[in-house]
């Protein structure tokens, strides 16, 4: 087909594929995708700007609200950065509890993705079933923290809530169920010939491309790059319990699915080991003050490495708080993975990186080293546009 | 149909067994579909009047015609399939209860009438000038060419078995005399092929490729709203009733007896279960499946039918 047959298939900003504010312009010839334009930035909320206006105790609660799914990863990385800056270590029990929370979150996030992937290929039964099994994890969350989402567990110097001895058997029971169900889903998904036909060889991201686009998490581990912050830089309790990094080399959607399915099993293993080895002692240390300096915190969120940087001037508020969420790199890799796919495959490939737009959106407009727009300017621009639209439709 | 007065004909087309009767049964069947699907997926599912409530709601909505589309074609397209379904319903019921009154070639007429709804969707979607609808229309066309081949091949089997009659009445009578065609190797294969084609004609998973909402935002129906969308919905609902009846007529001894009800429910259940235990095919995979998979099976079934198996 020729250039004249090119058409633009818009995915977003409002699209039933992903109920999130994203905009992918698929440039297609017939059914084949020849190019992709990625537009994000519909959901900018200015977390990095708000953070320096809050005290260190408030920052974890703010970053927790960056993403509803990764609502443990962001505060986890933030408190790691604050602790790095202050030069303190949390007590061992807090480390184990942090790892348990992080792995629980990974299970619930991967189950959520699996369900959505089923939905995207039109397999709504997998969707509903995966989300039903996710309920067990959410109940564990509710039992430990009181919330099904936004757990508010991390604080600089430790965790806010303890895991009580009588809760441990219940968590273990839930993990037994989850493991059984995940194995069931794994067999159901991987043995289904139609699912294999839809996922195998689709949206291939080679390991060179994965490196070139700095992908992280399951997206890169599906392309043969064994990068995992939990393994490369053991923090919390990850260096203290046995577990394996899951990696596949094919780089297609099926490989990413397999990575996520097997990671859930590994997470169950980590939680069991952590519960077994849970040491006694306090769950938090007191931080007297945070000296001037800087600190970084990295942790493996379900979607990949989440990175927080905090610069302190010795006051009780951060001077600068920089956040880089995994989807920021992973979404960009779609540009190569989608090329050559059909539209049907493109929908699945775009979703296979498990994109999270609220983590990703950021904005800065500088001119000659000075900020071009302040908050008030932006507001004025926004009001002006609304007014113009009103005029047009009057 | 000889001897029907004008009023009798109108009654048959509009009330029973034509439009009204088929629509009501069809909508109840879509509720069965939604309810069973919900139970398979561990949901509660809607109340039985939900399809009717949806209908009433859609009636209160405005019918939008997109700018730049050809208005007449856009609005006439949904009627094509609906009319075809009314005629099919009258024909099927007449043939089953008066097998002697059927005319030569009515099987061919039925096959053509069943191919009108996809035609209507293709025309309407192309008229809407929406790029997503255009993709949907091209998919619908590809899919149509895909399933029509094995569908026709499978329908050759009962014709051979009844001794070369292309009359539905003869098929029904031959089955009443010598047992349903389904109870033979070629019959089973052919019926399964027709079942897969039914799934595709209904646009159910794994063949909901033309109106895949996650890929192309319901594709062919993207621009339809209000009453014109209702027509498509009703067509689909009527097809859900008529296609299994057609399968029973051609392969399972006709439906002029009470046994037809459990047979019908079994087929419906099969359709719903296939819908809920499969992901969506890609369009080229579907084409390959129909042409090389089911097409080959269809040829096998025809050969077996010639050998009287």
Interface residues (C-beta under 8 A of the other chain):
Chain A: X7 X8 X9 X15 X16 X17 X28 X30 X31 X118 X119 X120 X121 X122 X123 X124 X125 X126 X127 X128 X129 X132 X192 X194 X195 X197 X198 X342 X343 X344 X345 X346 X347
Chain B: X37 X40 X41 X42 X43 X131 X132 X134 X135 X138 X139 X205 X206 X208 X209 X212 X213 X214 X215 X216 X217 X218 X276 X277 X278 X279 X280 X281 X282 X283 X284 X285
